[in-house]
Amino acid sequence: MGGYRSASSRRLSTTRRLKWLRWRSQQHMIVPEDRLWLMYRLAMMTMLHTGCFGVFLDSTCSTRFPLRGRQRDIFPLSLVAGQEFKPESWTTQRWALLRLFVNAVIGSLNWCYGVKKGAVGPICRTVVQQDVVSRIVSRCLNFEQRLQEPSAGSWEAFTPDWVDLGERPLGPKYGNLQAEAVDVLPCAGACDPSTCLPQEVREVVECEGLMFGEAPAGLDAYEGVPPEDREQYVKLVVRQLRAGQLGLSSHAKGGGGVIAVAKPGGKRQRAVWNGSRVSAAAAKPPKPRHLASPTALTFLECMEGRTIRCSKRDASCWFDQLALPKELQLWMGRPPVYLEELCSVGDMTKEGIQKHMLPGSHTNKDLVVPVSLTWPMGFAWSSYVAQEFLLDLCNSAGLSEHKVLSCETTTPMSFELVFAAATDDLMIFSDARPGVTQSAANRVDSEFQRRGAVRNSRKDIDDEVSATCVGVQLEEGTHLGVPPQRCIAMVVSLLFVLEKAFASPKQVHQILGVQQWFDLLCRCKLSVHNKVYSFVRDPLDTTGRPCLV
């Protein structure tokens, strides 16, 4: 006969059992409540769906041999077994899931080192090996914590639309144009960047013949606007006409469609002009100078006991603030609109329409072509021009180029005051006393005002030890990491491809591009992509095919 159990004991046992079953069932959810299941699935899918690599992970260093003699190398490194390295606060059940992920990381390092398939590891680890495994476990725990942080609606926009999330709280990332959701300046084109350009560059951007001397015919063909977006497109054109961002012409020499891209958060959109064909026909642009990247941020150093502080400034609709030379305006056309649409949908009068017509154009046709009067996002030269204007602005504010963090210049000897610039983003760093970056940012604010440039003050960061810089997170002023929203978006996207084992080079290229950006924090990681490079050789190829071997 079994022992007696009280009613409360049975209820408690039932509750624990139900809680355990609910937790176990999460492994089948696209995005489980306990994000540790994502790490477990990633490890399992890697072992099951990656061919010889998966076999290697599943069979190598899982058994151990007595160590004979002195082991000078870290590898081969034995896999973690049982309760080794288990944090005290973790349950045995959750640790078993994380341990599988930890072992997948250890196995991957063995693979990179060249350990043979089926090799065994030492029973007793050396002091150095013990330290290495401790660091791996610590990094895995940190990654698990990052996956747990993001809430619904904060990370979905970082996944491609073709990744099945079941439901996207904020809708798709591309398409579904909403005119009022697009940021439009009250007065566009108020800044002339030409004076900041080198003379030889200025001669090209102000001469149609030098910029488009060898352009082929047919660049004035446009992608059609989807019927469901037509009304919103016309409303957006009217808003941009009134802001001075666009003008109207009876014809254009080049053009492209307009793509609506959701901004992080899902409430605002960015209207991107597709200038791929016009860019291909233009002269080759110079490389933007001192463009910030994760690699440039890794040059930051601070002494023990000190922290890096950061102030940030962001230009509002930066490209729209930069006036485009008149010689290039007819090459930046957008899908045509009917005069009747401008009147009925946009509430414009014929006299109002005539005011926006470029010199030499007329309205004796039913259709007119909106053309950009500012450097458009989507044209190959725009990034260079925007970067040059920002660098010139920084120089006038006392941030000279010998203080810039860049992959193409010598790293500054002192980090008392340095900066990084990324097109419309300015990041100022200091390892000195509090207030140094704030003082420099104030000088930048004054220079923005003097030049008539508009800042997005909602994105201002003033002398903080934590900030997101070019997509990378400065944490507590001591180290750089991947933002939690990006972590979960990358894992979910990768799991989707692993489960389908079928994707196009363009789709894989989208995922690879994001991972490569964060791999710049540790450039040696880029060496593991040698196989996938051949698969994505043509990033425009949309033909689906098996993508795992």
Helices and strands as residue ranges (DSSP letters): H 7-25, G 26-28, H 36-49, H 51-59, E 64-65, H 92-113, E 121-122, H 127-148, G 156-158, G 179-181, G 193-196, H 199-205, H 208-212, G 227-229, H 230-243, E 246-249, E 258-262, E 269-273, H 276-281, H 294-297, E 309-314, H 318-321, G 326-331, E 337-338, H 339-344, H 350-355, E 367-372, H 382-396, G 401-403, E 418-422, E 425-430, H 436-451, G 457-459, E 461-464, E 467-469, E 472-475, E 479-481, H 484-500, E 502-503, H 505-519, G 520-529, H 530-535, E 545-546
